C-alpha cells in the first residue's frame, strides 16, 4: 500500500515509517511545491492510489474541502488533536503503533472515506456530509 503524508505532518514520518518497513510512504514536498493548494493535490493523491495521512482535520470540516475529498475518492486518515501535544518521537511511536490498523482499514475501504485516528489507537469514520444551507451561505 502507498501512503502520502501532507505538510501538516513532519516529512520525517515518511523516513521513519519507511525504515520500519510500514509501506511505501511519500510526502507532499516530494511531489509538489510546499504551498500547493489542497484542491490541486488531493485529487492527484486519489488518482495515484495513495492513502492520505494528515494532521489537518479542517480538511474534513470545511465544506469546499469536504466536497473535494468526497469527489476525489481519496482515502484519508487524520490524526486527532491529542497527537499535537506529543514530541516528534512520541508522535512517530504512536503512529507506528497504530499503523497496522490504518493499513487494515485502508485495504478494506472504498475511496471517498475519511477516518480520525485517536491517540490511543481507535479509528473512527468521519462522515463527509454535504454542507447545510447555513454552511453553504457562509
PyMOL commands that set and color helices and strands:
alter all, ss='L'
color gray80, all
select helices_A, chain A and resi 12-19+28-31+38-47+57-60+63-72+81-85+88-107+133-137
alter helices_A, ss='H'
color red, helices_A
select strands_A, chain A and resi 2-5+24-27+51-54+75-79+113-117+123-126
alter strands_A, ss='S'
color yellow, strands_A
deselect
rebuild
show_as cartoon
